[in-house]
Amino acid sequence: MPKEVRISPGPKPRIQIFRPLPICGMTKGARAIFQLVSTVNASFITYLRKTIFPDYNPAIGKNSSETVMSSPVLQRAPAAERNKAPILETLKTILPVPSNNEKLQILEIASGTGQHIAHFAQSLPQVEWQPSEVSSTSLRSIEQYIAFYNLKNVKPPLMIDIVKPTGEWPSPLNSPQSLDAILCTNMIHITPWTCTEGLFSSANYLLKPGGLLITYGPYSVNGVLTPESNVNFDAGLRQQNPLWGIRDVKDLEQLGAQQKLELHQRFDLPANNKILVFRKVLYIHWLRETMCTV
Ligand SMILES: C[S@@+](CC[C@H](N)C(=O)[O-])C[C@H]1O[C@@H](n2cnc3c(N)ncnc32)[C@H](O)[C@@H]1O
């Protein structure tokens, strides 16, 4: 049972459809028809609410205490709902088995709504998850997901702006070589390149040797972006912000090489997205590689 959370219910999801008004002096027959329409209408509204807002709990607002099991504060991104299953299946093949019964330590950068981490944490109990976000609205949503699913293996989310150096991050996260993996989904193309630079340099600092930086999103390969839908998506992103845009795997590989992160695995996922797995190499290997390429 999810733990009860005492929160403000927020606005009730609004769905307005035909709602007949009672007319004074109705005949018996008219009243019966009115009641029938009202009942069907109410059931239909409940059905629509449940379909559009699956977390919506009709008990919200009924008690004066406003104790609820769910809340519209739980944000729901349709894309995250679609891609969470294939990402999870890929994570299962990527993540190492923890040693000595210790949990794997994984930081998620740009956790968004919290849908992903809530989904992954339930299926991967061998991991201790640390969500993070730069947006305070998202931080609240992540907290709600943790409470709603009573997730014991997810730490409270931290405010992290990925462009800031790790030295300025909240204290549980600024110790070097402390993480087994960093996960970052759908951030690289929707932020300026400086965010990607921040992601890779913090991964270099925070990952243990052999640790993984796992990124998910659309990418071009050797300058070629396919299919047409991704080309249009990229154009739309750049129109919104000229500093955004779908990145090339080669550019990420180059950035990785500067930060002791080698591209280790690449997976094709549905909807023309990919998962890239960078592995932190030992300093001595990195030095040898760097010397050989100079
Ligand atoms: C498209 S959303 C992806 C959210 C989630 N990872 C997902 O896949 O559904 C991009 C996220 O990047 C976050 N973001 C933008 N700039 C950031 C920054 N400088 N540091 C950390 N996160 C940032 C935004 O707040 C937003 O939640």
Ligand as a Chemical Component Dictionary entry (heavy atoms), coordinates in Angstrom:
data_LIG
# 
_chem_comp.id                   LIG 
_chem_comp.type                 NON-POLYMER 
_chem_comp.pdbx_formal_charge   0 
_chem_comp.three_letter_code    LIG 
# 
loop_
_chem_comp_atom.comp_id 
_chem_comp_atom.atom_id 
_chem_comp_atom.alt_atom_id 
_chem_comp_atom.type_symbol 
_chem_comp_atom.charge 
_chem_comp_atom.model_Cartn_x 
_chem_comp_atom.model_Cartn_y 
_chem_comp_atom.model_Cartn_z 
_chem_comp_atom.pdbx_ordinal 
LIG C1  C1  C 0  12.693 16.795 -21.755 1  
LIG S1  S1  S 1  12.905 16.863 -20.039 2  
LIG C2  C2  C 0  13.411 15.191 -19.704 3  
LIG C3  C3  C 0  12.937 14.741 -18.366 4  
LIG C4  C4  C 0  13.110 13.240 -18.094 5  
LIG N1  N1  N 0  14.493 12.876 -17.976 6  
LIG C5  C5  C 0  12.438 12.418 -19.166 7  
LIG O1  O1  O 0  13.102 11.778 -19.970 8  
LIG O2  O2  O -1 11.202 12.417 -19.179 9  
LIG C6  C6  C 0  14.425 17.772 -19.856 10 
LIG C7  C7  C 0  14.730 18.048 -18.404 11 
LIG O3  O3  O 0  15.999 18.666 -18.327 12 
LIG C8  C8  C 0  15.974 19.520 -17.201 13 
LIG N2  N2  N 0  17.074 20.497 -17.279 14 
LIG C9  C9  C 0  17.146 21.571 -18.103 15 
LIG N3  N3  N 0  18.272 22.271 -17.853 16 
LIG C10 C10 C 0  18.913 21.621 -16.848 17 
LIG C11 C11 C 0  20.113 21.876 -16.118 18 
LIG N4  N4  N 0  20.863 22.955 -16.394 19 
LIG N5  N5  N 0  20.476 21.021 -15.139 20 
LIG C12 C12 C 0  19.698 19.939 -14.860 21 
LIG N6  N6  N 0  18.543 19.651 -15.516 22 
LIG C13 C13 C 0  18.149 20.486 -16.490 23 
LIG C14 C14 C 0  14.608 20.159 -17.276 24 
LIG O4  O4  O 0  14.197 20.700 -16.037 25 
LIG C15 C15 C 0  13.751 18.995 -17.747 26 
LIG O5  O5  O 0  13.110 18.340 -16.685 27 
# 
loop_
_chem_comp_bond.comp_id 
_chem_comp_bond.atom_id_1 
_chem_comp_bond.atom_id_2 
_chem_comp_bond.value_order 
_chem_comp_bond.pdbx_ordinal 
LIG C1  S1  SING 1  
LIG S1  C2  SING 2  
LIG S1  C6  SING 3  
LIG C2  C3  SING 4  
LIG C3  C4  SING 5  
LIG C4  N1  SING 6  
LIG C4  C5  SING 7  
LIG C5  O1  DOUB 8  
LIG C5  O2  SING 9  
LIG C6  C7  SING 10 
LIG C7  O3  SING 11 
LIG C7  C15 SING 12 
LIG O3  C8  SING 13 
LIG C8  N2  SING 14 
LIG C8  C14 SING 15 
LIG N2  C9  SING 16 
LIG N2  C13 SING 17 
LIG C9  N3  DOUB 18 
LIG N3  C10 SING 19 
LIG C10 C11 SING 20 
LIG C10 C13 DOUB 21 
LIG C11 N4  SING 22 
LIG C11 N5  DOUB 23 
LIG N5  C12 SING 24 
LIG C12 N6  DOUB 25 
LIG N6  C13 SING 26 
LIG C14 O4  SING 27 
LIG C14 C15 SING 28 
LIG C15 O5  SING 29 
# 
